[in-house]
Amino acid sequence: MRARVSWTLVLAAFLAFPPFQRERVEEMGFGEIFRIERMRVDSALTQALRSRWDAEASAFAFPWGYMIPSLEDVSRITGLRVYGRAVSDYTYPCYHDLAEHLLDLPVEHRSSLVPRVALQESLGLYEAGKNTGESEDEYLARLARVSRRELASEPRPQADLDLRHFLVLFLGRLLFATRGDAVHCRFLPLLEDLGEVGGYAWGAAFLSHQFDGLSASERQTSTSGFYPFLQVWAYLHLPALGRGDLTRPSLVPIACRWDSRRDTRHLARPYFGRSVWLHALNLVLPLNLFLTQRSLGLRQSVVEFPVRDRFRRPGRSFRGLHDTTDWREQAREQIENWERKGKAVQSDTTTDDAYLQAYALKYGGKVYKSARHQVDVTGEIASLRALLQSAVQDREAAQRQTAELRSELERVRGTGAGGASSSQSAGGSPSLLEARLAGAVLRAEEAQRHLEERERDLQLTTEHAMELQGERDRFRREAHATRSERDQLRIRAEAAEAQIAEMTRELATLRVQRPPGDQEEVTQLRAELLAQQTLAWSLQQIVTDIGRSRSRSRSGASISRATGASVG
């Protein structure tokens, strides 16, 4: 089903709810998203964003650096809650019994999918098709009017059943939509107690689902889920594209107005500006906000560009899970990271230059859609030098910290028994403080050794890159000299060929004009002709050998550069 149709159906069911049901949806944190106007799908913009997604970094790679949607963007654009408990619970190989118990809908045995038509009919959405000549507003009003007849109008058990049907349709066909027509039951265990639904960080789970959809196969040209989010994110952060219009200013959530002005009212959230793991049941993906410090108004420091570090999970399809999995146990470390609110993004650098140089070194022409774009080798060496300088500074800072910790440890050891009473009166024993300091010294020394190794690696890589640059310059000079020599030899060969042609014509003339007995001049011409042919063949062979030698030199240089790039 198309995303726009799904949005219309979910919105019609929400509008058909009686006031008390709408209040329950509001308390769960989903009310803001239903105040967003229906939006046209911008497929060209979505495909362009997909082409810039780097699955290793979980971020968009643009020519000017990384950019990434954050939890703050989710809160401002959609109004979804981005704080609370992580959306993590059990997943099951089959949801048949649970679906029959909580939804009272026919679900095939050993299946985890609810038929979409049966789910729509449970909400009174029998005729979901749009009539000929019917406007969007008339279509929505008709669906809401028909749906209202089937929904419970008072708080009774049937009202809870209606609300679960609605939430399964909303989560499965809009917020966490996947390819296909059926609706999955993966979030159904979290809907058993409707009073607890609002305590989950659904906005963080939504962002995790967005990252997972962008990291799917490159052959897909569309994204699943709530499509207006990425569009409005691009309107806000890439205003130069001119894809959105400001038609309703001052409305919240921001998706209602498509405004590029930064609005910070009522946005104090504990997860803003922090790198953290995002959870959506068996989706556990990193929010690498430290890669986009400039988006937070900070200077971007040089970072270790990430490799694929995604949380390993059994598969993209829940139908492939054959065991019951407790994700709060399976992803315990990431759950604890969420509960600690991740790590704050901070930067004390004064310029973005080193980051941009290192970024250009890693991506080069990949962020430019042109095969002719060549990476500047001088820029690569400058980037390596910038990384080396950053490593030297980190190593020197680690040395100072290690020296300070050692000095403090020696001071504590020197106090001995004489300082025991004063330490105890201060609230801690000398032995405990000494043990902590010793542990801190060991960790500092280990970090210093790691930084020294990184500095040595960068030093070797820089020297190797400079050697490759020198080899490339030497190859260029030799190629230029060889080209000149080859041109001269080609001229000589062409002159010899012309002389051979002239002598051939002269020999033919002598054969016709001279008497048969006068063979001396003919023999001399034949000898000269043979000598010129030998000379011409030798010159052509030299030209050919020079060309082959140059090709081998270029091939060797390419192999050397590839080897150097691998080392780097």
N, C-alpha and C positions, 0 to 999 in steps of 0.2 A: 504494500500500500504506500502511496506517496506521502511524504512527510506533511505536506499542506493539508491533505484530507484527514490524516490522523489528528492534526492540531484542531481542525474544525470539529471533529467528532468529540474529542476530549473536552473542548470548550463548550460544546452544546450540552454535554452531560453535566458539566459544572454549573452552567446557567440554569439547568432544569432542577437542580437541588433546591430543597427548601432552605430558609435562612439558617436553621440550626446546623444543617450539614455543611453549609458554606463556612460557618464559623469553625467547625472542626477542621476543615481543610486549611483555613487560615492559621489555626493554632499549630498545625503540623509544619508550617513554614512554606506552603505551596501557593498561598494566595496571590503573591506578587506576580507570579508568572502568568496568571490568568488575566491580569490587567494589561498585558502586552497586546497591541493590535496585531492582527494577522499580517504577515510580511511576505513579500514576494521572494521566492528562492532565487538567489544570485549564484547560479551554477558556475559561471566563469570565475567569479571571485573564489569560490570554494575550491575549484580545481587548481587555481594559481597558488593558494595557500598550501594545498596538499603537496604540490611539487617542491615547496620549500621546507618541508618537514624533515628533520634529521632524527631518525628513530634512536640513534645512539645517545644523543644528548637530550631527547624528549623536548625539543625546542625548534622554532623556525630559524633557519639559517639564511639571513639576508646579506647583501653585499656590505652593509654597515655593521653587522654583528648579529648576535643572538637576540631573539625576542620570543616571549612565551606568555600565554595566558596564565594569570595567577588567580588565587582564591579571592583576592580583592576584586578582580574583574568579574568573577562569577557572582559575587555578592552585589556589585553595582549594576550589572547588566540584567541578571535574572531575578535577583531578590532571594535566591535560595540560601539556606543556612549553611555556613561553612565552618561551624564549630559544633562541638558535642561529641557523642560517641562515634567511633569509626564504624562505617557500614561494613561490618564483618560478623559472620555467623557461620552456621553449618550450611554446606551444600550437599545435596543428596543425588544419588544416581537416578532416582525416580520420585516424582512429586505427586503420584496418583492419589494416594490416601489423603495427603495433606490438602490437595486441591478439592477433593470431594468434601472434606470436613469443613474447610473455611469458605469455599466458594459455592458449593452445591451445584457444580457444573459437570457435565459429562466430559471426562478426560480418559483417553485410551489407557489401558493398563500398560505399565512400564513406559509411560510417556511423561515428559515434563512440559508439554506444550498444551495450552488452552486454545481451542479453535476461536479465531477472532470473531467469526460471525455469531457464535453462541455467546461470547462475552458482550458483544454489542447489543444483542437482543435482550440480554439480562438487564441492560440499562434503557431499554425501550427504543434503541436505535435500529429499527427494523429496516427502513428504507433509507440507506445511507447515500444513495446516488443522488446527484444533482439533476433537477428537472431542466428541460430546455427553456431558455429565456429567463431563468431564475437568477437573481443577483446573489452576491455573497451574503449580504445581510438577510435577505429573504430565506436563503438556504439555511443559515444558522438559526434563524427564528423558528422555522418549521421543524428542524431537528429537536430544538429545545422544547417546543410545544408538545411534540409526540412523546419525547422521553419523560416529560413531567407526569404523564398519565400512569407510568409504570413504577415510579419511585415512591417509596414510603414517605408520607407527609408528617409523621410523628416519630419521636425517638423510641423505636421498638427494635427487637432483634432483626427484623427485616431491614431496618435502616443501617445496621452494622454490615449486613450482607451487601447492600447497595454500595456502601462506602468502600468495601474491599474490592468489589467489582470495578469501581471507578479507579481506585488506586492502582490495581493491576493493569488496567488499560492505560492509565497515565504514565506509569513507570515503564511498562513494556513496549508501548507504541509511540511514546513521545520522548520522555526524558532519557531512557536507556534503550532506545530502539535499535534493533539489529536488522540485518537483511532477512527477508522472508515475511510470510504473512501471519504465521501463528504468533502467540504471545507466550513468553517463557515465564515459568513460575519461580525463578531463582530468588526473587525478593519476597516471596510469599511468607516464609518463616518470620520475617520482621514485621508482618502485618497481622500476626495473630493477636497481639495485644495492641489495639488501636491507640490506647493512651500513651504508649511508648514510642510511637512513630515519630513524633516531633523532636525526640531527643537525639536523633542521628544527624550526622553531618552529610546531608544529601547533596549539598553543593560540591563538597570535595569528591564524593563518589561520581558525580556528574563530570567533573573535570578529568578524573581518571578514565572514565569511559570515552571522553573526547580524545585523550592522548592515545588510547588503545585503538580507536577508529582511525586516527591519522597514521598510526604505525602499521596498519594492515597492508595488504598487498598493494603494490604500486599500480596494478592493473585496474584497481577500483578508481573511478573518477568522482565519486560522491562520498559524503560522510554521513554516518548514521547518527541518530540522536536529535537533539533540539537544534536544528540548523541555524536559527537566528543568532545564536551565541557567537559563533565565529564571524558571522557577517558584521554584527555590531562591534565586535572587538576590532575588526579591521577598520570600520568607520571611525572608531575612537583613536586608534594608534597609528593608522596609515591614512590620515585625512587627504593626503595628496592624490590618492587614487580617485577621489571624487565619486565614490560608489553610493554614498548615502546622503539623504537630505534631512535637514533639521526642520521638522514640520510641527512638532508639539513640544516646545521648550518647557523646562522646569518640572517635567513629570518624572516620577520614579516608579519602577526601575528604569534605568537608562535606556533599555531597549525600547521603551515607549517613545523616546524622543530622538535617538540616534545622534546625541550631542557629543562633540569632541572635547568639550570643556571639562576639566577635572572637577568632580564634585566629591568633597570629602565629608559631607555632613552625615552624622550618625553611622559612621563606618568603622568605629573602633572595634576591632576584632582581634582575638589572641593569635590568629594564624597568619595575619598579614605580614608581609616582609620577611617570611621565614621559609627555608628549604625544609620540606617534610615529605614523608611518604603518604600517598593517597590510597584509599581503600574503597573498593566496590565489590564486596564478597571475594571472589577469586581473582580479581584484578587488584594488583598491588604495584603501583607505579610511582616513580620519583617525581616530585615537583622541584626541579633543579633551578630554583630562583636565583642561586648565586651566579648563574651564567648571565643573568640579565640585570646586573646591578644598576646600569644606566637607566633602566625603566623605572627604578625606584628613586631616581634623583641622585644617585651616587656615581662616583667615578668607577669605571670597570677595571679592576685589577687583573693581572695575568692569572689565569686559572689553568689547572690541568684539564685539558679537554677530555671529556669522558668517552669511554668505549661502551659497548653494549653492556649495560648493568641492570637489566630488567629483572624483576622478581620472577623466578622460574615457577611456572604453574603448569598443570597437566595439559592444558590446551585451550583454544579459543572457544570451542563449543562445549556447552555443559552436557550435551548428550554423550560426550566421550568420557565423562566421569563415572567410574563404576564403583567407587567407594564413597562412603559418607566421610566428609572432610570438615574438621573443625578449624576454620581459618584463623580464629583467635589464638589457637595453639600453633598452627602451621606458620603463621606470620607473626610470631610473638615479638621478635625484635622490632619489626616495623610498627606493630601496634603500640609498643612502648615508646617508640619514636613519636608517634602521633600524640600519645598522652602527655609526653614531655613538650609538645608543641614544636618539635623539630629544632632547627638551629637558626638563630637570627642572622640575616645577611648584613654584613658590615664591610666597610671599605675605608682604608686610610690612605689610599693612593691619591696622587695629585693630578694624574693625567691618564688618558685612555690610550696613549700611543703604543705602549708595550703590548696591551691586549690586542689592538687592531693589527699590529705586525704579526703576532703569533696566530691570530685568527686567519690572516691572509696566507700564512705559511701552511696551516692545516687544510684549508679549503681551496685556496688558489682560485682556479677558474670554475670550480663547481658551482659557485653561487652566481655565476654569470652564464646565461643561456647562450653561449657562443663557443663553438669548438676552436675558434681562432684565437681566443684569449690565452695569452701565455703568462705564466707566473714570473715575476721579476726575481731573478736569482739574487740580485743585490738586496732586494727586500727580504728574501729568505734569510740571508746571512744577518741582516740587521735584526730580524725577528729572533734568531737564535742568540745573538748578542744580548738582546733585551731580556730573554728568558734566563740567560747565564747571569746577567747582572742582578736580576731578581733573586736567583738562587744564591748568589754570593751574599746578598743582603740578608736573606733568610738564615743562611748558615752563620753569619756573624751575629745575628740576633740570638740564635740558639746557643752560640758559644757564650755570649754574655749572660744569658739566663742560666746556663749550666754552671758558669763560674760563680754566680750569685748564690745558687742553691748549694754548691759545694762549700762556699764560705759560711753560709748559714748552718749547714750540717756540722762543720768543724767547730763553730761557735757553740752549738748545742752540746756536742760531745765534750768540749772543753769545760763547760759548766759543771758536768759530772754530778756528784752527789750534793755538792754545795748549792746547786740551783734547784734541787728537787723540791724543797719546801715551797720556794717561790713559784715554781711551775705548777705545783699542786694547788696552791692558793689561787692561781690564775685560771684554774679549771681544767688542766690537762697534765698528764705525767710526762716526764722527760723521755722515757723509753718510747712511749707512743708517738711523741713529736719527732723523735729521732728516726723511728721506723718510717713515718710518713715522709720525712725529708729524704731518707735514703731511697725510698721508692720513687720520689719525684726526681732525684738525681739520676737514677737508672733510666727513667723514661726520657729525661732530657738528653742523656748521652745517646740513647737509641735514636731519638729524633735527630740529633746532631749528625750521627753516622749516616742516617738516611739522606739528610740534606747534603752531606759531603759526597756521597755516592751520586746523587742527582747532579751535583755541580760537576763532578768528573765526567759523567755521561754527556752533559751539555757541552763541556769543554772539548771533548773528543769529537762530538757531532759538529760543533762549529769549525774546528780545525779541518775535519773531513770535507765540510761544505766549501771551505775556502780552497782546499786542494782541488776539489772538483771545478770550482770557478776558474782556478789557474789552468787546469787541464783544458777546460772549454775555451779559454782565451788562446791557449797555445794551438788547439785544433783549428780555431778560426784563422790564426796567422798562417799556419801551415796550409790550410785549405786555400787561403788567398794566394800564397806563393805557388802552390800546386796548380791553381787555376790559371795563373799567368803563364807558368811553364807549359801547361797543357795547350793553352791557346797558341803559344809560339810553335810548338811541335805540330799542332794542327795546320797552321799556316804553311810550315815547311812540307808537311805531307801533301797538302793541296797543291803546292807549287811543283812537287815531284810528280804528282799525278798529271798535272797539266803538261809538264815536260815529257812524260811518257806518251801522252796522247799526241803531242807534236812529233816526237820521234817515230811513233807508229805510222802517222800519216806520211812522214818523209820516207820511211822505209818502203811503204807501199808505192810511193811515187817512183823511187829508184827501181823497184821491181818492174815497173811498167816501162820506164824510159831507158834504163841502162841495157846494154847488150848482155846476152847470157854469159859471156866469158868474163865480164868485168865484175868480179865478186868481192874484191878487196874492200871497197867502201861499204857494201851491203853487210859484210861480216862485222866490220867495225861498228856500224850502227846497231847491229843486233846485240853486240856485247855491251854497248852503252845502254841500250834499252833494258837489257837484263839487270845491269847494275842499278838503274833508276827504279825498276820494279822492286828489287830487293830492298833498296833504301826506303821506298814508300811503304812497303809492308812492315819494315822495322819500326818506322815512325807511328804507323797505325797501332801496332802492338804496344808500343810505349804508352800511347794515349789511353788505350784500353786498360793497361795495367795500372796507370795512375788513377783512372776512374774507380777500378775495383778496390785499390788500396784506400781511397777516400771513403768508399762505402763501408769498408771494414772498420775504418777509424771512427766513423759516425756510429756504427753499431756498438763498438767498444765503449764509446763515450756514453751512449744511451744505457748500456748495462751498468757502467760505473755510476751514472746518476741514479738509476733505479736502486742499485745497492746502497748508495748513500742515503736515498730517501727512506729505505727500509731501516737502516741504522738510525737515522734521525727519528 
